[in-house]
Amino acid sequence: MKRTLTLLVLLIIFVAAKGQTIANLSGTVTDDKSQGIAGATVYLLNTNYRTVADKEGKFSLQNISSGTYTLHISAVGYAAKEQSIKLSGTMRPISFELKDAGNQLDEVTVTAQKYEENAQKVPMSITTLSAKQIKDYRLWDLKDLTAIAPNLNSAGPGDSRTVSGIRGVVTTSYDPAVATYVDGVNQYGLDTYIPQLLDVERIEVLRGPQGTLYGRNATGGVINIITKQPTNVVSGFAGVDFGNYGQQRYSLGLRAPLIKDKLYLGVAGVYSGFDGFYTNTFNNSKFDKQHFFLGNYYLKFLATSKLSVTLNAKNYNNRNNGAFTLAGNPADAISEPYKVNQNATTRMIDNTFQSSLAVNYAGNAFNFTSQSSYQVNNRYYTTPIDGDFSPLDAVSVINNYGGKWNKVKTVIQEFRFTSPASSTSALKWAAGAYGFYHYAPNKQGTYYGADAALLGAPANITTVTVNTDKNSGEAVYAQATYTINPKLDVTAGVRYDHEHKNESVFGTFQPNGADVMVSQADTASHANFNAFTPKLSVAYHLSNDNNLYGTYSRGFRAGGITELGQDPQNAPPLYSFKPEYSNNYEVGSKNNFFDNKLRVNIAAFYTLVTDAQVPTLVLPQAITITKNAGRLNSKGAELELNATPLKGFYIDYNFGYTHARYTDLNVSNNGEVLNLKGNKQIYTPNVTSMLALQYAYDLGGTQKVKLVARGEWRYLGDQYFDLANQIEQKGYSKFNGRIGVDTKSFSLFFWESNIGNKKAIDYAYDFGASHLGNPRTYGVSLSTNF
């Protein structure tokens, strides 16, 4: 495999090098007063050509293949700018002017279609968040994205795993409905998923199915996270955050060249902990005290100006003394907020490691990327965890069976070719191949104690279930955009996926003091699934700042084989369920006004989900039984507005409306079939709304000192947590704010979240166990950049 890859890269270099002519680009980056901007970043999109301006704002890029490129220029405190530029031979120095960020919005670059381009030109709904916006919103976790992107909702039961849905497409199983990518690496499932955010350059939220380019589990959309990479300039950051409930967070990062223009290093880490929001009334102690460490490490080698190799590693280590902060029912959660009553307490150990190797070649014939990744997660409870969420000695769950078990591993490989950055052709394209292997040996025991009879279960007995998954798959895809004329583009794409799943099961039970007996013999089953996901879109450019589009896209969530539960009679294992498909029809308009002082994007969508996978959580052993049980229709509209009407005054407003109902839904209920046709989708607020107002008063000086005040209003509409629509949370608002000082090199802010201390159900299981959103928190944050 390594030899084949080496030969392929060498062949690409040889073909791309033939007949090329060379150009040089130099110039100066200035402000609106013609003063050079030191430290400005100059980058040719979809290439390895990147540099930083000197103290006079001057820069130089050498030995570039002639052609037409898009130049991206950015600097701290200034609005990012993009400009098309034609390079050929020796050129005169060019001056580029950036405007103060307080007067103009950034021009945003995204990689939604597997190559870098202006977000306003992409014919789909995309929410983008820059590093500055991530700081302004104080985003520490992916769960915090709720309502920042229209029609996006994220929630969880308190164990640091997030269930995300977009436009009513959501799931509670371990196969997500919204795919997450970090630095180009697919977070395969909730096991190997890293929810925390560290040293992030930008976040892209792609709404609607993205099966053509992203494949499996992108039925609702995709969240792309891109972290900052090292350059020729030594830079770094440090931060400390303190708050109530014993909150503390320490972050540190450094990016530096080890060999200028050749070898670069990036290291970043964050430690966070707090004393917990919940009290366990069983023993009057803090319940959910926790802490974690996340590290991100880069080593980038620029072999030539066209060929780069990047090695990246991430490790996430989480410790939680109360993973499931659940009241027995919604009424108790609201009347006795942030209290649980559980007799079996334990500590969750959650260790995740990810590594990736990316090879990127930017040539004048085509660009090539190879992305290889390895992910492993080991998650267990040191002692049995409460399975009935009560003070009874009824049910507890055991999964600490040693390192062989509950250690999930995933290997992913993607090869991708795209049109070159220097191309003048009317055709832009991307094509590639994708493959994965996933291994998950899960062993879990359920102990029924002395009080189990009160719940209708046998007492003093242990059942053990073993589910071993071995899944693999491969895919090929291609997508092309053809510019018919300067005003009209057409994009078409297709992807074909094939997956093979193999599952083996084994079950035993053991009464106290007796021998182990087999309840389910060791047996296995396999299944194959195929998926075909096309895409078609038309974009019409009224002007350079006003764009209309219409899109059809398809996504799929992988099929699978049902696991073994404790009761094989009522939940027989090893039957397969089909892939779930989502078909999305969307029209939209993207607009910039008043020299990028106002941006207004609107969209309307209609989504049809067929063969809807309906997962049922079987407790206490937390086994998910999934069936293709229905069809879902979701329709709605979205608005995104960003404006700088006055210098230093920012307005961000996002609004989403979703009407998601099942047109066909039949689920099992105590041996009978329950028809729930017409019921609304779970975990889907009918409205998401977010308004942020920020004003930065410029005090001037070389440090560009600014006094900053910010307020946020977030609203989530009515939503249900069970398919029967019996567990409901009515719409509610939350308010956040912060005030402080921001300078060129450091910032100091006082902040407060959920100012009104609103108590609302954030997550609930269909049997009623409920988790509240976070209470009122406040604190102080100090950070520096160098």
Buried (B, 14 or more C-beta within 10 A) or exposed (E): EEEEBEEBBEEBBEEBBEEBEEBBBBBBBBBEEEEBBBBBBBBBBBBBBBBBBBEEBBBEBEEBBBBEBBBBBBBBBBBBBBEEBEBEEEBEEBEBBBBBBBBBBBBBBBBBBBBBBBBBBBBBBBBBBBBBBBBBBBBBBBBBBBBBBBBBBBBBBBBBBBBBBBBBBBBBBBBBBBBBBBBBBBBBBBBBBBBBBBBBEBBBBBBBBBBBBBBBBBBBBBBBBBBBBBBBBEBBBBBBBBBBBEBBBBBBBBBBBEEEEEBBBBBBBBBBBBBBBBBBBBEEBBBBBBBBBBBBBBBBBBBEBBBBBBEBBBBBBBBBBBBBBBBBBBEBBBEBBBBBBBBBBBBBBBBBBBBBBBBBBBBBBBBBBBBBBBBBBBBBBEEBBBBBBBBBBBBBBBBBBEEEBBBBBBBBBBBBBBBBBBBEEEEBBBBBEBBBBBBBBBBBBBBBBEBBEEBEBEBBBBBBBBBBBBBBBBBBBBBBBBBEEEEEBBBBBBBBBBBBBBBBBBBBBBBEEEEEEEBBEEEEBBBEBEBEBBBBBBBBBEEEBBBBBBBBBBBBBBBBBBBBBBBBEEBEBBEBBBBBBBBBBBBBBBBBEEEBBBBBBBBBBBBBBBBBBBBBBBBBBBBBBBBBBBBBBBBBBBBBBBBBEEBBBBBBBBBBBBBBBBEBBBBBEEEEEEEBEEBBBBBBBBBBBBBBBBBBEBEEEEEBBBBBEBBBBBBBBBBBBBBEBEBBBEBBEBBBBBBBEBBBEBBBBEBBBBBEEBBBBBBBBBEBBBBBBBBBBBBBBBBBBE
